[in-house]
Amino acid sequence: MSGTKADRVIDGRNLEPPEPFLLTMEALDEIQPGQSVLLQLNREPFPLYRALELNGYAWDISRFEDGTVEILIRHRPA
């Protein structure tokens, strides 16, 4: 997948909802400003985007030919 360096990586491709969402939110609670979480999934997590927005996070999305979606999440700059 991507060569993106993240402080935490969550491979949710083989997990059933809501487990990837829960693991992601737990990881975000543990990171410090300047750190990031990379979430790998087989589909876009549309409900997650709203939760990220409401909680002050920014994210970038990468889509791959095999259907994998990677979301790099970090604290929104002040």
N, C-alpha and C positions, 0 to 999 in steps of 0.2 A: 504494500500500500504506500502511503506517503512516507516521506523521509522527515516528517515533522517531529521535532523534539518536544515532548510534553513531560510534565512532572508526574502525571498519573495517566495510565492508559486503561480504558475499560473496553474489553472486547465483548460486546453484547450481542454479537451475531447469532449465537446459539442459545440465547436466553429468552424466556417468554416475558412479555409485558406483565406487570410493570417493573420487573427486576432491573432492566437497564436504567430506567428513569430513577429508581430508588438509589442504585449504586452511584449514579452520576451526581445526584443531589447530595449524597453523603460525602463523596469525594470533594465536591465544591465547598462544603462546609469546612474541610480540612486544609485547603490550599491557602496560601498567603498571596497578597497582591504581587503581581509579577510572575506567578506560577500559572500553569494551565493544566487542563484535563482534556484528553483526547478520547472521544467516544466513537467506537466502530459499530455500525449496525448494517442490517440488510435492507433497511427502509428508512425513509425520513421520519424522524420523531416529532411530528408537528405539535403535539401537546407540550413537549419539552421547550420549544422555542418561546412559548408564552411564559412559562415558568422562569426561564432564563431572563427574559425581558423584565418581568416584575421584580426579580431579585438582583438586578444590577449587573448582569453579565453580558459580555459581548462574545460573539462566536463567528467562526468562518466554517464554511461547508465545502468539502471536496467530494465529488461523485466519481466513481470508478466504473469501468466497463463491465465488471462482474456484478454490478448492482450494489456494491458496498458504498456506504455513506460514512464519511468521517466528519465529526464535528469537533473542532478545536475551540475550547471554551476558556475564557479568562475573565477576570474582574474588569468591568468597564472602567476606562480611565476617568479620573475625576475632572 
